[in-house]
Amino acid sequence: MTNLTGKTALVTGSTSGIGLAVAAELAKAGARIALHSLPGDENADRAVAEIMAAGAPDAQFFGADVSDVGAIQTLMTQVEAFGPVDILVNNAGVQFTAGITDMPEERWDWIIAINLSACFHTMKAVLPGMEKRGFGRVINIASVHGLVASKEKVPYVAAKHGLVGMSKVVALEYANKGDAAKGAITVNCIGPGWTETPLIEDQIRAAADKAGGDREKGVAALLSEKQPSERLTRTADLGALAAFLCSDAAQNITGVTIPVDGGWTAQ
């Protein structure tokens, strides 16, 4: 079992969905958790309570709009005061779909800022401290769209492909830094496909209605075009993978993107 006692983890976008599940698994392993979302997130108090109940020795919420560089810098200063960041999980992300000619320029800027640029700024902030302490884990939640494309997702696919590439570069730069005896420093991506989160519940419900109210048949129909398993990934599974990547057993896994996509990228 992964033991993260004495470690501090920052998980961005972590008051619900994948981010909260990742934070919960890291908490179970003994890490102190810095939760993050937009300022005033109504789920913040509930998320902190859930993470404490999962086993975190301490948990605190930090609000920041990571589309703003100044806000990111303030966030990182505040989190470092809570505890030097040993584990960084970049999960915050946004989406907007439209064909390229219909894509508003401001949506391109917004998606690139949150899904890509924010990850650059947070990594740049924490890596020197990780190197000094000898241990560090960076896990960037990319997407299956960091490896393959879909229509009407120009900025999202560009950002996720960029995140995969950026993670490879940083992994190479830090591959022989840190202290091997302490676990060294690794940088990896997780690439989820269709995942069971509140964000897709409306789509699932609509698909189930078309299948006569059968949710499982609706999910299979919804996923059939892309995800051969026809099963949704559970957020807890992604959390367990993130926890493994933080373990000593993963000390030589770096620079990779692990798809969790039911065979999507195997096609």
ChimeraX attribute file (.defattr): number of C-alpha atoms within 10 A of each C-alpha:
attribute: neighborCount
match mode: 1-to-1
recipient: residues
	/A:1	10
	/A:2	17
	/A:3	17
	/A:4	22
	/A:5	15
	/A:6	11
	/A:7	20
	/A:8	27
	/A:9	26
	/A:10	31
	/A:11	25
	/A:12	29
	/A:13	23
	/A:14	28
	/A:15	26
	/A:16	19
	/A:17	18
	/A:18	24
	/A:19	25
	/A:20	25
	/A:21	22
	/A:22	25
	/A:23	36
	/A:24	28
	/A:25	25
	/A:26	32
	/A:27	29
	/A:28	24
	/A:29	22
	/A:30	21
	/A:31	26
	/A:32	30
	/A:33	30
	/A:34	26
	/A:35	25
	/A:36	28
	/A:37	23
	/A:38	16
	/A:39	12
	/A:40	10
	/A:41	14
	/A:42	11
	/A:43	12
	/A:44	22
	/A:45	12
	/A:46	12
	/A:47	22
	/A:48	24
	/A:49	13
	/A:50	18
	/A:51	27
	/A:52	19
	/A:53	13
	/A:54	17
	/A:55	18
	/A:56	25
	/A:57	17
	/A:58	16
	/A:59	23
	/A:60	19
	/A:61	20
	/A:62	19
	/A:63	19
	/A:64	22
	/A:65	17
	/A:66	27
	/A:67	19
	/A:68	14
	/A:69	16
	/A:70	11
	/A:71	14
	/A:72	20
	/A:73	15
	/A:74	12
	/A:75	19
	/A:76	20
	/A:77	14
	/A:78	13
	/A:79	21
	/A:80	17
	/A:81	10
	/A:82	16
	/A:83	17
	/A:84	18
	/A:85	26
	/A:86	27
	/A:87	27
	/A:88	24
	/A:89	26
	/A:90	26
	/A:91	25
	/A:92	24
	/A:93	22
	/A:94	14
	/A:95	15
	/A:96	15
	/A:97	14
	/A:98	14
	/A:99	11
	/A:100	14
	/A:101	8
	/A:102	9
	/A:103	16
	/A:104	12
	/A:105	11
	/A:106	9
	/A:107	17
	/A:108	19
	/A:109	13
	/A:110	20
	/A:111	23
	/A:112	24
	/A:113	20
	/A:114	23
	/A:115	29
	/A:116	26
	/A:117	20
	/A:118	22
	/A:119	26
	/A:120	17
	/A:121	15
	/A:122	22
	/A:123	19
	/A:124	12
	/A:125	17
	/A:126	20
	/A:127	23
	/A:128	13
	/A:129	17
	/A:130	23
	/A:131	18
	/A:132	12
	/A:133	16
	/A:134	18
	/A:135	25
	/A:136	31
	/A:137	28
	/A:138	31
	/A:139	25
	/A:140	28
	/A:141	29
	/A:142	31
	/A:143	26
	/A:144	24
	/A:145	21
	/A:146	24
	/A:147	16
	/A:148	12
	/A:149	15
	/A:150	11
	/A:151	10
	/A:152	16
	/A:153	19
	/A:154	18
	/A:155	23
	/A:156	26
	/A:157	25
	/A:158	18
	/A:159	25
	/A:160	28
	/A:161	21
	/A:162	19
	/A:163	24
	/A:164	25
	/A:165	17
	/A:166	16
	/A:167	27
	/A:168	18
	/A:169	14
	/A:170	20
	/A:171	21
	/A:172	14
	/A:173	11
	/A:174	19
	/A:175	18
	/A:176	13
	/A:177	18
	/A:178	22
	/A:179	16
	/A:180	14
	/A:181	10
	/A:182	13
	/A:183	19
	/A:184	23
	/A:185	29
	/A:186	29
	/A:187	29
	/A:188	25
	/A:189	28
	/A:190	23
	/A:191	22
	/A:192	25
	/A:193	22
	/A:194	22
	/A:195	19
	/A:196	18
	/A:197	14
	/A:198	11
	/A:199	11
	/A:200	11
	/A:201	11
	/A:202	10
	/A:203	14
	/A:204	22
	/A:205	16
	/A:206	15
	/A:207	22
	/A:208	20
	/A:209	14
	/A:210	14
	/A:211	16
	/A:212	10
	/A:213	13
	/A:214	13
	/A:215	17
	/A:216	16
	/A:217	18
	/A:218	22
	/A:219	22
	/A:220	20
	/A:221	16
	/A:222	20
	/A:223	21
	/A:224	14
	/A:225	10
	/A:226	17
	/A:227	20
	/A:228	16
	/A:229	14
	/A:230	22
	/A:231	18
	/A:232	21
	/A:233	18
	/A:234	17
	/A:235	19
	/A:236	19
	/A:237	16
	/A:238	22
	/A:239	20
	/A:240	19
	/A:241	15
	/A:242	25
	/A:243	25
	/A:244	19
	/A:245	24
	/A:246	29
	/A:247	16
	/A:248	17
	/A:249	12
	/A:250	15
	/A:251	21
	/A:252	14
	/A:253	15
	/A:254	23
	/A:255	21
	/A:256	16
	/A:257	24
	/A:258	16
	/A:259	21
	/A:260	22
	/A:261	23
	/A:262	19
	/A:263	14
	/A:264	21
	/A:265	17
	/A:266	9
	/A:267	7
